[in-house]
Amino acid sequence: MTYDYLESSRYIMGTKQHHQGRVHRERFIYLILSLFLVHLCFSALSATHQGDYFEDRTRRIEETFLSVPSSDKAQAYSRELSRKPHLPGSQRDIVLAKKMLTFFQSELGILSSEDVIFQAGSPESRNATLRLTTEDRVDRPTAWIDVYYPELDTPKLQNVQVLDGDGRITWTANLTEEADPLDEDAYSSQQDVSTWHYYSADGEAEGQLVYVNYGSKQDFQTLLSAGVNLTGKIALARYGEVYRGIKVENAQAAGAVGLLMYTDLRDDGHITTQNGYATYPHGPARNPTSVQRGSAHMLYVYPGDLSTPGYPAYQNSTRQEPSNVLSIPSIPISWNTAQALMEESGLDRGLISKKVVRITNKVERAPAPIWNTMASIPGHIRDEVVVVGCHRDAWVLGAADPVSGTVSLMEVVRAFGALLRTGWKPLRTILIASWDAEEVGLVGSTEYGEDFEEWLSRYAVAYLNVDISAAGPRWLIYGTPSLNDLIQRTAQDIPHPTKKERSLWDARHDKGFQDSPIDTQDSRPVATGIQMLGLGSDHAVFLLRLGIAASDQMFKGVTKYDVPYHYHSIFDSHRWIKLYGDPGFTKHIAVAKHLGLMALRLADSFIIPLNASHGTSALYDYLSNVETRFNTTTSLNGLRNSIDALQAASMELEREKKEAEMNFYATLSGNSPSFSSRWVDSPSSESYVLPYHPFSGWLSHFVGQTPVSAFEEGIRQSYARIANANKKSMIFDRGFLSNEGLPERPWFKNLIVGPDREQGYEGTAYPALAEALQSGNNQRIEYEIQRLKDLFEHLAVRLRS
């Protein structure tokens, strides 16, 4: 085992030099005793029986965990958390941050009378995280809040108006969503949150209106080919196909001076008023006054705080001029407003409106506090940490996004608390996060990741994310290929939320609303059933910058027969979830069980369940996809040869992991001192095993009088073999990082997966190579091929070292 620690005073807090050797030795002995508790009580067992005993103990722990999550609890939490809007930086946001802190403390048995709300960058904030892995680390669960200061927007005035030839206002848009008392929460909140785009340009623009379809690059090229000049115009785009910021960027590049976006009911499939469905809240069809809010900057250039790219947004941080914001204003509007606007402006009678449209977007931007609520469950192994997180902030009520995910995370924490009360302690530390300000640019998680970049890179085993856990019928799962086996096996062990004869894994194929036929062209085919991660949530900093294996999951509507989801609208309410998103709240619980069981298996398995061979196999598929996408004639055989070498090293690592585990069991059964042969002379702390808190009773007496010399060295060597294999598993996904990063987007370091430059949110394989192939620049193509070959070959050497 590697008891590796950072030598800076930021990482070692007060450990005296002359005690380090003894502390080092005792920490190892304590680890051995925790394993001894599980494996050595029956020292006469064979290696096979040792494994059987461990499997039986694991089964009992997992059964206890899975017995805890409750639909009734989930529904109660959903009701409370989605009652009022909670934008990042708002008063309701800090109230919920403190509620989560109290919840963590209560469920994990944390007794604290201290103020645990820390300014990010302060010694208290630094120590709260760093002391999880230092020699004098905490040995009981902890919880705290880190306060960061990103730049946040405050909307002041948003207007859309039609002007006559003399510049007089002839029509003003209604930008308010119109709720009904039938949905009490939506009705009471309809005036609370403006309909605007976060990080859109402050200003005013006038021009004729041009309809640009989805606002994709292809859509603008089609218009230009048809002779439509967008210079000085206001673009009108419907949501879908590409991320908001891409639409604004494309409009700006085409010469437009402003952009309006609306949700088009024609994209809602079968569940519409034309097919006899009433609009929400009287039925499942989309409310035509609903508006999708959201951020509209270039998130795909870098996420997080606009003014501190690559470093944390402390209160006193040096600020930079943002390089990922656009210069033209944009405003979101509803379907009803878009229809009225086209009629009033004359756009319904041609490609360009007859009248001029004015849009006004007044916002104030300044650093403001956000609150990440954190909790930890310390494990026996000091230098391996499993991270689980969900964001807490919402655009309005956020019953699906993100309250459903937060509810699932809370049920995971409740189940961990139940295990702690049985005396369980994980093998590895578990870090739990309730992130803030995800909705405006993945800010809370990104600032934490930038703040603790070195620590996470060294110690994080994996990051498991949840965001929207329940907003439709079909289970969607995303992850790095090294996690594929764990994701699938765990899903097969979780019951289907409504059909008990099936598993959660089967829910990947569930149908739409009621008994409607399934749409066979509803999503991209994925060979493993596990899709590629992109930029859509808080996993981004972990995977795309730090190279940490990650996953995300959700239930969502993906077919034309699914109930339309009111994304970022006041109608994303508890009532909508209860009626359409997840009646019975069983999907909330299925996600909680899968998320928590994955975390448990990552934390408690001797061999970390990351599979490098599966990860390498995906590289071939990704390469074939890139070749097909760009129809390239460039030979990529050299790159395939490098992947072949990496695959051979990966397969060797997987064999070594299995052999190391069996060797460890064999060492335990062969070298353990028996109960009957012990005899002691004047025990001392240097020669005898010390009791590990919270051991007590007969076990404390036993381990307090057991000579270390009888078994320490053999077990040390056996466990060092396991630890070495685990470290190689952890560095596998780190091996795809380049310090240089992506071209023109150096914040992103991962060369295997990254945000698609033309779509924005979705992940794309080999992003730097893909952009080079698209450019047609042979020199650039060869350069990117060589970068990948160097990474693969270097990683193969590291896995064999």
N, C-alpha and C positions, 0 to 999 in steps of 0.2 A: 504493500500500500504506500502511496506517496503522501507524506504529511508535509506537503508543499505549502508555504505561505509567503505572502508578500512582505517585504522587509521594510517598507516605508512606515513611518509612524502613523500614517493614516490607516494602515491595515493592522499593525500590532500595537495594542493600546496597553502599555504598562507591564508587559511580560518581561521579567528580569532575566538577563542573560544566563545567570548561573542556575536558573530553574528550568531552562528550556529542555535540557536533556532528560531530566526526570519527567517533566510534563509530557514530552514526546513519547517516552516509554509507557507512561501510565495511560495515555490516550489509546495507544495500540492495545494494551492489556484490556482496557475497558471495552474496546471493540470486540476483542476475542471473547470476552465474557458474555457480551450480548448474543454473539453467535453460539456460544456455549449453552446459554439458556435454551436456545431452540434445538440444538443438535446433540449436545453431549450428555444430557440427562440420562440417555439410554446408550451408554458408550459401547455396549457389546454389539450394537446393531451393525450390520454390514453397510457398505457404502450405498447399496441399492436401497436398503431400509432407511438410511439417513435421508435420502432423497424423498422416499415415501412419507416420512414423518414431516419433512418440510412442506410437501405438497398438502398434507392433511391440515397442517397449521394454517397454511395460506388459504385453503378452502374455508376454514372457519372464520378467518379474518374477513375474507371477501363476503361471506354470507352475512356477517354482522353489518358490514358496510352497506350492502344492498338492501338490508331490511329497514333502513332508516328513512330514505327519501319518501316524501308523502305528498300526494296530490292536494290534500286539504291544506297542508302548510304552504305549498306552492301558490295556491289560489289566494290565500291570505296575504302572503308577501306581495304578490302581484297587485292586489287591491290597494295595499298601503303605498307601495313605491310609485305607482302610476297615477296617483290621485291628482297630482299637480305637476305643472311643467318644471323641469329642472335642467336648464341650460348651464353649460360650464361657466363657472365664476359667479353664478347667481346665489341668492340667499338660500333658496331651496337646495341647491347643490351642496353647500357646506352642511346643511342640516342632514342630508342623506349620507354625506361622508362620515359624519359623526355617528349616525345610526349604524352604519356598517362597522365602524370601529367598536361600538358597544356590542354589536352582534358577534363579532370575532372574539372579543374578550369573554363574553358570556359562554359561547359554545365551546371554546378551546380552553376554558378554565384559567383565564389570565386575570390575576388579581393585581390591579395597578391603580394607585392613587395619584400617580405622577401625571404631569401634563405631557402627553405623547404626541402633540402636534408640533412638528419640527419644520423649521425653514430649510428647504433643500440647500445643500452645501454646508450647513452647520455641522459641527462635530457630532451633535446628537443624531442628525439625519444620517450622516455617513456611518456612524457606528451601528445604527439600527440594522443596516444591511450587512456591513462588513464583519460585524461580530458573529454573524452566523457561521463563519468559516475560519476564524482565527483560533489560536491555541487556547485562549481563555474565553471561548465562545459561550453563548447562552445555552442552557440545557433545558429550558422550559419554553413553551409557546410564548410568543410576543406579538404585539400589534401596535401600530403607530400610523401617523399620517405625515406624508412628505408634501410640503407646499412649494410648488413651482410658480414662476411668473412669466408665462408666455404673453405675447401680444394677442389680445382679444378684441373683437368688434362689438360695438353697441349701435344698433340701428336707430337712426333719428327720423328719416323721412324716405318713404318709397312711394313713387307715383308713376302711373302710366296714363298718358293723355293723348288725345287726338286733336290736331290743330287745323284750322281752316287756312285758306290762302293768305289771310292777313295776320296769321299767327295767334288768332284767338282760340281759346280752348272750347271745343265743341262736345267733348266727351271725356269723362274721367273713369278709369277702371275701378271696380270694386276688388281690392286685393285681400279682403278678409274671407276666411273660410266660414261658411254658414252652417252652424250646428243646430241640432234639434234637442229639445229637453229630454227626449227618449234616451239619449246618451248624456247623462248628467255631467260627467267629467269633461267631455268635449264641449258641451254647451257652456259650462262655466269658464272654460279656458280659451274661448275663441278670440278674445281680444288681447290675450296675455303675451303672445309671441308673434312678432311681425313676420310677414312672408318676405324673406330676403335671403340672399346668398352670402354666406360667411366669406370673408376675404375677397369679395368682389370690389372693384374699384369705386372709390367715392367720386361722385360727379353726376353730370347731366349730359344727355345726348339727344339730338334731334335728327330725324331723317325719315325717308320713306321706308316702309316695312317690306321685307322680302322673306318669304317662307323658304326655309333651308332644310326641310325634312328633319333628320336626326342630327344634323350639324356635323356629320363625319367629314373626313377629308374628301372622301369620294363624292359626298353630296355637294360640297362646294365646287369640286372639279366639274361635276355635271352641270351646275348652274353657269359656271364660267364658260364651259363649252357651248352652252345654249345662248351665250351672248349677254348674260345678266351681269351687270357691273355692280358689285356690292360696296364700292367705295362711298363712304358717307351715309350708308344705309343702316337701319336697325334690322337685325336678323331675328326671325321667329323660328325656334326649333322645338320639336317635341322631345320629351325625355326618352331615353333608351339607346341601346347600341353602344354608346361611348359615354365616358364620365363627363360630368358637367364642365370641369376645367378644360377638357379637350374641345368641347363645343365652343367655349369662349375663345380659346387659343386659335382655333380654326377660323372663327368669325373675325377676330382681330387681324389675322394674317391675310384674310381676303379683303380687308379695308373697311369692314363694318365698324361703326362707332358705338354700338351697343347690342345687347342680345336679350331676348325674352325666351323663357322656357316654359312649356306647359305639359301636363300629363294628358296624353291622347287616349280617349276611351276606345278608339279603334284597336288599340293594342291589348285590350282586356279580354280578348277571346270570346268565349261563349257566355260568360256571366255578365250580361248587359241588359239594359231595359228593353232593347229590341227583341231579346229572347224571352221576355216576360218576367225578368227579375226586378224587384223593387230596389231603389238605391238605398245605401246605408244612411240612417240607422234602421230603416224599415225593411231592408232586405240586404242581400249580399253584393249587389252591384255597386260599383264605385260611386261615391258621392261626387257629383260633377263640380262642386266648389272646392274640392280638396286640392291642396298645393303641396308639392314636394320641395321643402327647403333643403339646404345642403351647402357644403363649401364649393367654391368655384375657382380655386387657384390651381396652380400646377403641382399638385400633390406628388405626381410622378417624377418631379425633379428632386424634391426632398420633402418628407413629412415632418411633423413636429412644429415647434415654434418657428414662425417666419424669420425672426431676427437673430436666432442663435443656431444656425445649421451646424450639426456635428458636435455641439457641446451644450450642456444643460442650461436651461433658462432660470438661473437664480435671480433673486431680486436685484442684485447688484451686477449682473452679467453685462459685459460689453455687447451692445446691440449693433447689428449690421443692417444695411439696407436690403430688404428681401429681394431675392432673385427668382422667386417662384410665384409672383403675383402678376396679374395682367393689367392692362391700362384702360380697358373699356368696361363700363358698368354692365351688370346683368341682374335680372330680377325674375323670380319664378312666379307664374300665374296659373290659374285653374283652367280646366277645359271650358267652363262657361265663359270666363273672361276672354280666353283666346278666341272663341267663336264670335263674341260681341265685338272684339277688337278688329277682327278681320272684316266684319260687316261695316263697322263704323269708319274704318280707314279706306275701304274699297279694295282690300286685298283679295276679297272673295270674287273679284271680277278680273283678275289678272295676276301676273307674276310679281308685280310691284304695286304697292298701294297707291291710291290716287292722292291721299292726304299724308301729311307729315305726322309722325308720332314722336312724342317726347317722353323719355324715361328719366326719372330722377332717383338717384340712390345716394342718400346722405348717411354716412356712417362715421363713427369715431373709433379710432384704434389706439390702444395703449396697453402696456403691461398690466396684468391683473392676476390675482391668485387663482390657482386650481389646486385640488386636493386628491392625491393618490392615497387611498386607504390600504394598508399592507398588513399582512399577518404571516407568522412563520411557525412551523412545527419542526423543531430541531431533530435531526436524525443521528444515528450512531456514527456514520461516516461523515467526516468533517468537510471533505472537499468535493461533494457531489450534491447538486441542488436541482430539484424538479420545480418548475414554475407554472402556476395555473392562474389565469386571469380573465376578467371580463370588464368592459367599461361600464360606468354607472350613469354618466350624463346622457341627456336625451334632447332631441330638438323640441319636442313639446312634452306630451305625456309619456310616450315611448314604451307602451305596454309590451310590444314585441321587441323593439329596438331601443334600449337594450334590456328592459326590465325582465323579459323572459329569460335572457342569459344570466342576469344577475340572480334571479330566483334559482336557476339551476346551480349556480355557483354556491349560493347560500345552503342549498340542500347537500352539496358536497361537503361543505364546512361542518354542517350539523352531523353528517355521518362520520367525519374524521373526529369530531368531538366525542361521539359515542365510542369510537375505538379507543381514544385516549383514556376514557373512564374505565376501560377494561384493563388498563396497564400497558396497552400497545404503545410502541414507539417506532417510528419508521426507520428503516436502515439508512435512508438518505433524507436530508432536510427537504421540506416542502415549503415553498414560498407562495403565498396567495395574494393576488392584487385585485383591487377594485379601482380601475383606472378612471381618470377624469379626462374630459375634453377630447375624447376620441372623435366625436361627431364633427369637429371643426378641423381635423387634420391629424388624427392619431397622436395627439399632443402628449397626453399624460404618460403613455407607455414609451413614447419616443424619448421624452426628456429623461425618464428613469433609465432607459437603455443607454443613452449617451452619458448620463451621470455615472453609471456603474458598468461602463463598457468593458473595462479590463476584468472586473470581478465576474461578470456574466460570461465573458469569453472563457475564463478559466474554470468556472465551477458549474455552469448551467448544463444539465443533462438534456433537457427538452423544455419547450414552452407549449402548453396546451391552452388554446384560446376558445372562448365561447362569446358570442355577441348576441345575435338573434337565435334563441334556441327553438322558438315555436312561432311560426307565422304561416303555416300551411301544411299540406299532407305528406310531402316527400322529404325523406332524410337525405341531406347532402353532406358529404364528408370530404374534407380537404386535408392534405398533409404532405410532408416530405416523404419520399419513397422509403427511406430508412425506417419509418414508422408504420409502413403499410401492414406488416404482419401483425403488429400489436393492435392497430386499429381494427382490422378485420376479426381477429380472434376475440377481442373484447366485445365487439358488436354482436358476434355470434353467441356470446354468453349472456347477452341482455335480452329479455323478452320484448317482443314487439309491443308498442304502446297500447294497441287495441286488439290485436289478434294473438292470443297467448300461445297458439300452436306454432307461431313463427317467431323469428328473432328480429332484433333491430336491424341487422344486416339486410334483411328482406325488405325493410321499409324504403330502401333506395328505389324501389319500383312501385311504390304506392300510387293509387289513382287520385284523381282530382275530387272536386266537390261532389258530395253524395255518391251516386252510382254512375256518374258520367263515364263514357269510354275514355280510355287512356290515349293521350296524344303520343304517337310513336316518334314524333320529331320534336321532342320537347327539350332536349339538351344534347350537348356534345357527347359522343361515345367515349367512355373511359375504360380501358382494358381492365384495370384493377378495381374499378368502382370507386376509386379515390382520386379526387381531382387535384389539379395543381393549385397551390396557393398563389395569390397575387398580392394586391396592395389594399384589400378591402377592410382590414381591421388591425387589431393591436399586435398581431403576430409579426408585423412588418419589420420592426427594428430587430427582432430576435433572428429571423430567418434571413432577411435581405441585406442586413448590415453586419450581423454578428455570426451568421452561419450556424445558428442553433436549430436543431430539428424542431419542427412545429406542426401543429394541427389546428383545425377549426371545424365546426360542425353546426348544422341547423336543420330544422324542419321548415320547408318553404314551398310555396306554390311555383311550379315550373311549367305546367301545361296550360293549354287554352281553356281547360275546364276547371281551373282553380279559382277560388274566390280572390278577386283583386285585393292586394295589400296596400293600405294607405300609408305609404312610406314617407316618414318625416312630416306627417300631417297630424292635426288634432284628432283625427279619427283612428290613429293608432292608440286605441284606448283599451282599458280593461274589459269593457263590454264587448268590443270587437273580438278580442282574444277569446273571451268566454263563449261567444256564439260561433265564431268561424276559424280563428287561428288555432285554437287547441281546446275544444270542448272537453271538459273533464280534467284538463291540465296533465294528461298522461304523457304528452310529448316533452313537457318541461322535465318530467321525472326520468324519462328514457335518456334524455341528454345528460341529466345530472349523473345517472348511474354509469353511463359510458365514459363521461369526462372524468369522474372520480375514480372509476375502476382502472382506467388507463394511468392516472396519476399514481394510484396505489401500486400498480404493477411496476411502473418505472421506479418508484421509491423503494419498494420492498424486495425486488428480485435481486439475487446475488449477481447474476449476469444481467446487465442493462439490456432491455429488449429493443435495441436498435440494430437493424440488420444492414450491414454495409453491402452485402452481396445484392440484396434487393435494391438498395440505393444505386448501385452501379448499373444494374440491369436497366433501370429507367433511363440511363444516359443514352443507351442505344435507341430507345423509343423516341426520346426527345430529338435526337439527331435525325432520325428518319422523318419526323414531323417537320423539322426545319427544311430539310431537302425538298419535301413535298410542297410545303407552303411557298417556297421561293423558286421551285422548279430549277434548282441550281445545276449547272454543269461542272462546278468546281469539285474536284475530288476531295472527299473527306475521309479517304481510307487511312491516311496517317493518323487522323484523330481517332478513328475506330481502333487502330492498333494500340493507341495509348489507353483507350478504354479497356481493351483486352487485358493489358498488363495490370490495370487497376482491378479488374474483375478477378484475376488470379489471386492478387493480394487480398482482396475482400473475402474470397472463399476460404483462403488460408486462415484469415482472422475468425471467420465463423466456426471453422473446425477447432481452432485453438480455444475459443470460448467454451465450446462443449467439453473439450478435454480438460480444460482448467477447472470447470465446475465438478466434473466427476473425480478429478484428482483431489479436489478440496474435500469432498465427501469421504473419499478413501482415507485421506490423512486424518480426518476427524475420527473415524471408526478405528483406525489402526494405532493412533498415538495418544488417545485419551487416557488419562489415569483412571483406574477403576475405583469404584466406591470402597471396595474391600481392602485394597492394598495401601491405603494412605497411612502414613505415619509422619508426624511432624516434630521438628526440634526448634524451639524458640523462633517462631516465624518473625520475619522482618519485612518491611514494605519493599525492600529492594529484591528479596528473593521469592516472595509469595504474592499471589494474585490479590489485588485489593478489591473489595466489594464495589460494584457499580450501582450507584443510585438509579432507580429505586428498589434494588434487590433487597430482600429482607428474609427473616425466618431461616429455615433450614438451608436455603440456597446461599444466603449471606454467610452462614457458618461454614458451608462447604467451600465456597470460593475463597473465603478468607484464610483457608488453611491448605490450599492446593499449590504444590511447588510449580513455579513457572517453567523451570528447566526441563520438566518432563515432557512438555509438549509445545512450548512457545516457538522454537525455531522452525519446526516442521510446519506448523500452522502459518507462521509468518511467511514462509516461502510459498506455501500453497495459496494463501490469500493474496500475496503480492502478484502472483500469476493472474489471478482473477482481476485484481485492480488494474494491472497493465492492459489486459484485454478490454476492460471497461473504458479506460482512458482513450484507447484507440477508437472504440465505438463513438465516443464523444467528439473526437477530432475529425471524424469522417466528413460531416457536413461543413465543418470549418475549412476543410481542405479545398473548397470551391470558392474561397474568398480571394479577391485581388486587392491589394492596397490601392492600386490605381482606380479601381471601381469601373463603373460603366461610363462610356464616352459622354461627356457633357452632363453626366449625372453621377459624380464621384461619390455622393453620399451612399449610393447602393454599391455594395462590395461583392455581391454574389453573382458569379458569371454563369450559373446554371439556370437560375430562375430569377425573374424580375418583372416589374410592371411593364406591360406592353405600351410602347411609346405612342401608338395611335389609338388605343382603346382606353388606357388610363388605369383602370382597376385590375383587369384580368392579368394573371400571370402568363408569361411567355417563356419558352425554353431558349436557353442560350441567348439572352437578350442582346449582348454586344455583338455576337456573331450574326444574329438575325438582322440587326441594323446594318451591319457591314454588307451582308448579302443583298439587302434591299437597296443599298447605295450603289452597288455594282462596282465599287472601287476595289480592284484586285489587291492592291497593296494593303488596304485596310482589312480585307478578308483574310489574307495570309497572316497578318499580324494577330488577328483575333483567334485564328486556328492555333497559332503558336502559343498564345497565352493559355489556351485551354489545354494543349498538350503538356505544357510545363506544369500546370496545376495537377493534372492527372498523374504524371510521372512522379512528381514530388510526393503526392499523397500515397502512391503505391509504395514508395520507399519508406515513408513514415509508418505505414501499416505493417510493414515487415520488420521494422527496427526493433 
